[in-house]
Amino acid sequence: TRGGEENGHPAHPYAWQNGTPISMTHCASSKRAFGMAALALLSVFLLGYKSGEFSAVPGPKQYKRFIIFAQQRSGSKFLTSLMGNHPHISCGNEELLHMNTTTLDIDGYIKMVIGTFTQLLEGTGIHSPSSTAHIDSVTHVGFKIMYDQGLLQYQRQLLEKLDELDIKVIHLVRRNKLLQYVSYAANKKDRLENAEGHQPHPTTEAEIKALSEIR
C-alpha cells in the first residue's frame, strides 16, 4: 500500500498540501524520503537472493522474475514507476492490457506471461522501459497484472503455477477503499467528458487541479 496518512489525507502519489493535491516533484522532502524508503524495502525483498537462485528467462542471462497483482486506482502505476527506476530492475506496467486471455487455458496463459518477461528485456513490450541502456545491470524483471487480466479467471491455479516457476508475487492493496472508488469514478468521468485530453495519471499542476475539481 502507499503507507499511512498525514493531516487527514491518505498517502497518494501526488501528495497533499493545505487540502490540495500537488505533484511528486513538489512534495516535501519527507514525502520523497517515504517513496525512496518504500522502494528500498521492496528492493530488499526482491533482491534478497543468493548466488545461483535465479529463475530462468530465455536468453544468455538469468533473471529473477516477479508479478504485481493489483486493482485499478490502487497506486500500481506509481509503484511500477518507482521500481523501474532501480538500476537492477526492469519493470513494465500493464503489459497484458490488450491481451485476450479468455480463450486461453492456464498453460497458454503462463506461456504468454513468460513471453512478456522476455519482451520487457528486449524492449518490445507495450510498456517496456524507454531505454535498455542499463540492461547489463538488471537482475530482476517484472510487470503488473490487474485482477481482471487473469487472476480472477485462473485464481489458485495461477498462483500455484507461478510458485512452481519461482515467480515472486507482490499483492498491492490500497487500504482506503473509499478514495480508491472516488479515484475510479473521477477517472471514468474525465475519460468520458475529456476524451482527447484525458490523463489517467496526471503529472502536471494543471492536470492535478483538473482532476481535483472533478473529485
Buried (B, 14 or more C-beta within 10 A) or exposed (E): BBBEEBEEBBBBBBBBBEEEBBBBEEBEEEBEEBBEEBBEEBBEEBEEEEEEEBBEBEEEEBBBBBBBBBBBBBBBBBBBBBBBEBEBBBBBBBBBEEBEBEEBEBEEBBEBBBBBBBBBBEEEBBBBBEEBEEBEEBBBBBBBBBEEBBBEBBEEEBBEBBEEEEBBBBEBEBBBEEBBEBBBEBBBEBEEEEEEEBBEEBEEBEBBEBBBEBE
